[in-house]
């Protein structure tokens, strides 16, 4: 993707992108507001806890960065902050000295479990009765297809 203009976006593609951007911004803002008030974390921190939880309690830092779809340096800064809070810890990978595990602590696990009902409530309220289940399934499939097709492309 060079932005050369050889493949201009269609009106429909631009409308979809704008709608996706706006919906994401509104949902993330609501999640941040409610997670801050209810649990004392922000959404991206909850995403780290969720990724580690789904990863069996720990992931290599590079794998975590890929899961979060943010840079390795951004992941390092985020884990630094969360380590200071006591939610995660880092541990060297014995068989690969260049790698480090990010591991969920008991306190981090507790924060994750307290955050999940907040996320569930915000997401349920956000989608509410505004969009049918069929439309949500179609949207989820389309967004998963886009993510899978474009992951790592730039």
C-alpha positions as CSV (number, residue, x, y, z in Angstrom):
1,X,0.0,0.0,0.0
2,X,1.8,3.1,-1.2
3,X,-1.0,5.6,-1.4
4,X,-0.1,6.2,-5.1
5,X,-3.8,6.6,-6.1
6,X,-3.6,3.7,-8.5
7,X,-6.5,2.1,-6.6
8,X,-8.7,4.9,-5.4
9,X,-11.2,3.9,-2.6
10,X,-14.8,3.7,-3.7
11,X,-17.5,5.8,-2.1
12,X,-18.8,2.7,-0.3
13,X,-15.3,1.8,1.0
14,X,-14.8,5.3,2.4
15,X,-18.3,5.3,4.0
16,X,-17.6,2.0,5.6
17,X,-14.2,3.2,6.9
18,X,-15.7,6.4,8.3
19,X,-18.5,4.4,10.0
20,X,-16.0,1.9,11.4
21,X,-13.7,4.6,12.7
22,X,-16.6,6.5,14.4
23,X,-18.2,3.4,15.9
24,X,-14.8,2.3,17.2
25,X,-14.0,5.7,18.7
26,X,-17.4,5.8,20.5
27,X,-17.2,2.3,21.8
28,X,-13.6,2.7,23.0
29,X,-14.4,6.0,24.7
30,X,-17.4,4.4,26.5
31,X,-15.2,1.4,27.5
32,X,-12.5,3.7,28.8
33,X,-15.0,5.8,30.8
34,X,-16.7,2.8,32.5
35,X,-13.5,0.8,33.0
36,X,-11.8,3.8,34.7
37,X,-14.8,4.4,36.9
38,X,-15.5,0.8,37.8
39,X,-12.1,-0.9,37.8
40,X,-9.4,1.8,37.5
41,X,-8.0,0.6,34.2
42,X,-8.3,1.7,30.5
43,X,-9.4,-0.5,27.7
44,X,-6.0,-1.2,26.2
45,X,-4.9,-2.5,29.6
46,X,-7.9,-4.8,29.7
47,X,-6.9,-6.0,26.3
48,X,-3.4,-7.0,27.6
49,X,-5.0,-8.9,30.5
50,X,-7.5,-10.6,28.1
51,X,-4.7,-11.6,25.7
52,X,-2.7,-13.1,28.6
53,X,-5.7,-14.8,30.0
54,X,-6.5,-16.4,26.7
55,X,-2.8,-17.3,26.3
56,X,-2.9,-19.5,29.4
57,X,-1.6,-16.8,31.7
58,X,1.5,-15.8,29.8
59,X,2.7,-14.8,26.3
60,X,6.0,-13.9,24.8
61,X,6.3,-10.1,24.4
62,X,6.4,-10.4,20.6
63,X,3.3,-12.6,20.6
64,X,1.5,-10.1,22.9
65,X,2.4,-7.2,20.5
66,X,1.0,-9.2,17.6
67,X,-2.2,-10.0,19.5
68,X,-2.7,-6.4,20.4
69,X,-1.7,-5.2,16.9
70,X,0.6,-2.5,18.4
71,X,4.3,-2.1,18.1
72,X,6.8,-4.0,20.2
73,X,8.0,-0.7,21.8
74,X,4.4,0.3,22.5
75,X,3.8,-3.1,24.1
76,X,6.9,-2.8,26.2
77,X,5.8,0.6,27.5
78,X,2.3,-0.7,28.2
79,X,3.6,-3.8,30.1
80,X,6.1,-1.5,32.0
81,X,3.1,0.5,33.3
82,X,1.1,-2.6,34.1
83,X,4.0,-4.2,35.8
84,X,4.3,-1.2,38.1
85,X,0.6,-1.7,39.0
86,X,1.3,-5.4,39.9
87,X,-1.0,-6.8,37.2
88,X,1.8,-8.4,35.1
89,X,5.3,-9.5,35.5
90,X,8.1,-10.2,33.1
91,X,10.2,-13.3,33.1
92,X,13.1,-14.4,30.8
93,X,12.4,-17.3,28.5
94,X,15.1,-19.9,29.6
95,X,15.4,-21.5,26.2
96,X,15.6,-18.1,24.3
97,X,17.5,-15.4,26.1
98,X,16.3,-12.8,23.6
99,X,12.7,-13.4,24.6
100,X,10.7,-12.4,27.6
101,X,7.4,-13.7,28.9
102,X,4.7,-11.3,30.0
103,X,2.8,-13.1,32.7
104,X,-0.5,-12.4,34.4
105,X,-0.2,-12.0,38.2
106,X,-3.0,-13.0,40.7
107,X,-3.8,-9.3,41.0
108,X,-3.9,-8.9,37.2
109,X,-6.2,-12.0,37.0
110,X,-8.5,-10.3,39.6
111,X,-8.6,-7.0,37.7
112,X,-9.4,-8.9,34.5
113,X,-12.3,-10.7,36.1
114,X,-13.6,-7.4,37.6
115,X,-13.3,-5.7,34.2
116,X,-15.1,-8.4,32.1
117,X,-18.7,-7.6,33.4
118,X,-18.0,-3.9,32.7
119,X,-17.0,-4.7,29.1
120,X,-20.0,-7.0,28.6
121,X,-22.4,-4.3,29.9
122,X,-20.9,-1.5,27.7
123,X,-20.8,-3.7,24.6
124,X,-24.4,-4.9,25.2
125,X,-25.6,-1.3,25.7
126,X,-23.6,0.0,22.7
127,X,-25.1,-2.6,20.3
128,X,-28.4,-2.8,22.2
129,X,-31.4,-3.1,19.9
130,X,-29.8,-0.9,17.3
131,X,-28.4,-3.8,15.1
132,X,-29.8,-7.2,14.5
133,X,-28.0,-10.4,15.3
134,X,-27.8,-11.2,11.6
135,X,-26.2,-7.8,10.8
136,X,-23.8,-8.2,13.7
137,X,-22.7,-11.7,12.4
138,X,-22.2,-10.2,8.9
139,X,-20.2,-7.3,10.4
140,X,-18.1,-9.6,12.5
141,X,-17.3,-11.8,9.5
142,X,-16.5,-8.8,7.3
143,X,-14.2,-7.3,9.9
144,X,-12.5,-10.6,10.6
145,X,-11.9,-11.1,6.9
146,X,-10.4,-7.6,6.6
147,X,-8.2,-8.1,9.7
148,X,-6.9,-11.5,8.5
149,X,-6.3,-10.2,4.9
150,X,-4.4,-7.0,6.0
151,X,-2.6,-8.1,9.2
152,X,1.1,-7.3,8.7
153,X,0.6,-5.5,5.4
154,X,1.7,-2.2,6.7
